[in-house]
Each structure stands twice: as C-alpha cells, then as structure tokens.
Amino acid sequence: MTTSPLEESSVIAPLVPCCRSTANTWCRSEVAVREHPAADAPGVRRSPRRCDDLPPRRWAALPSGASTARRHSAGWRTSVLQFQSEVRSDVGAVRSNNEDSAFAGSTLLMVADGVGGAAAGEVASASVTYVVSAAALLATPGWAPDELLLQTFRFAHRQILDEAQACAERWGMATTATAVLTDGRSVTIAHVGDSRAYRYARGRLTQLTRDDSFLQDLLDTGEVQPADAAAFAYRNLITKSIGQQGELEVAVVPVELRSGDRILVCSDGVSDVLDEVELARALSSERRAADDIVALALERGSSDNVTCVVADVVDRPWVRPWGVLAGAGWNPGNLIDATAVRRRAGSENLQLSGAD
C-alpha cells in the first residue's frame, strides 16, 4: 500500500534551501514581514522589514536514503514533463498587507488567496501553499498527482479549521487555492475558490478552472450576462474556500499539456482587471510574462493583492523537484505551526531570511 506523503509527519515534511541556480525563477513581494519566532536565535541576523530586500526563498527536497535512491533510478533520468517557472507577488496599491501566497517550481505551480476581509487570510494561504509544496517536493515516484493534491488540500483544510477553532483572532480565516502538479507523465489541477489557471498554447488562451463564485453561478444560469460581469456588485463573493465550515469540495481534474505550452496561475487581483485578450498578449511575449502581467494589473488599478505564476512546459531529463515561495507564503511566521516546522526541518536546514 502506498503511503501518503503526509502520514510521516503530523505537520510538514522537512525542507532545505536549494543551492540550484534559479535563473528562470524569481519573486518580488511588496509586503512587510513579521519577525520569525527564531529570528533572535544565535548566529541569525534579524530580517529586513520588506520582502523587496530579500532574496527568493528557494526550496528543494531533503535527500533521505531510499527515497533519494529511487528518484535517481535510471527510469527517472529519462526525459519528463517539467515546468520552467517564474513568480511575482505584489501587495498592490490599496491593501496594507499581502494575503496571497504562491509557489513556482519544477513540478508544482500554485497560488492561494486569503479570503479578503477575513482574519489571518495570509496565514491560511501560506499554510496551504506550504503543505502542498512540501508534499510535492518529497513525493516519491509512483505517487498519483490527483491523490496527492486531494489529500494535501484536505489536510490543510483541517489544519486551518482546527487553528481557527483554537484561536479566536483567526476565526473565519480561509483561502482559495489553485495548484497544477505533474509527476513527469501526467498533469493534474486541484482548485477551490476563484484563483485561476490558464493554458496558452498555439496562440490560444484557455481557462482551465471554473470560479467557485456567486457570479459564476449566475453566469451559468444566464441570470447575468458576460458583458455585465465586470460591473456585478458581488463578483468577488466566493462559494467555496479552504477553511470554510463543512466538508471541503475540491475540483481535481487532469489536463493535457505538452512541451511548448505555457501555464498561468493567478489570483483575482489579476483576472478581475485583465481580460483574456490582454493575458494572451502578455503570455505570447518572450519577455518575463509574470512581470508584464503584474505591472499591467497594477496599471489598471487592481484593488487587491496581485500574484501570478507563469511556467513554460518543457520536456527534459528529470531533476530533483525544487521551487520558490512568494507572497505571504515566503514568511515562515505565517505558518499555522511554525515551531513544528522548525523542529522537523532543524535550524540548520530551515534558513531564515537574512541568515548567514
């Protein structure tokens, strides 16, 4: 029987910073960071106050005996589907803090958007992003992407509900989440809320997710016409989220991708102000599309945090999964149980921002 990546730890699997070159991976997050609980530990410099001053947080799976040996088997050195990704997260011109979290990696692309107006939205989005990315980084060959995404979404949902129950200040915290995961052969999307995933292929942009929103329900029934959607008063009212009371419903669907396709995962701070024509134009450019998309969303006056992950689908020899956290997910202090994360990873493995 296959073991779930989360069964070995009640909190999170260990991660270490990746020393791999990340010329194609970068992040920028304009949000003040809270001091990490271990920032006063001996030998650790205190963190800068803004993420703009920090290098990207890069993670790779922690090598561990038989698991590593399996990954380095001859079968996993053949050419497989992977992502060449970039990420950008910006607090925007209106909000005082960034509640978006993102992960851009070689096997996983993800955006989570803390529910606007709810307490500790940044904690909810950072926690689900960290849980899913940790499991994806440490998954051994043969683990099904759809099962991994479903189990990690459910795990994070329970974690957020338990924390909200235990801490009155965090009651009501919730988040959207959209994740695209590949095991090198197949690609699966898991989705809750109104963050979106798009595919740009052969000059055509296709939305791969359906918004879990009041507006989308009305569009589906014809009660609101597409031409009136932008002016609809309740367009940001979502009907599903990770952390809302009750059983979690996750849309988990396979998607056909091939080398040369481009993927966009974004928060509604992007999709609310940019239409598909504008997104397709940005994705068709050989420039860093994430930079162009966020800059254009800010220029259009987005009133929300603005976050996107852009990735080219490539076919190349397998390498150990790695990636970059951005937005609220960059800061370990936003995790629900940062102490347990440090205990599992060890202070020598989990380097804090600004650490030597």
Secondary structure by P-SEA (a helix, b strand, c coil): cccccccccccccccccccccccccccccccccccccccccccccccccccccccccccccccccaaaaaaaccccccbbbbbbbbbbbbcccccccccccccccccccbbbbccccccaaaaaaaaaaaaaaaaaaaccccccaaaaaaaaaaaaaaaaaaaaaaccccccccbbbbbbbbcccbbbbbbccccbbbbbcccccccccccccaaaaaaaacccccccccccccccccccccccccbbbbbcbbbbbcccbbbbbbcccccccccaaaaaaaaacccaaaaaaaaaaaaacccccccbbbbbbbbccccccccccccccccccccccaaaaaaaaccccccccccc
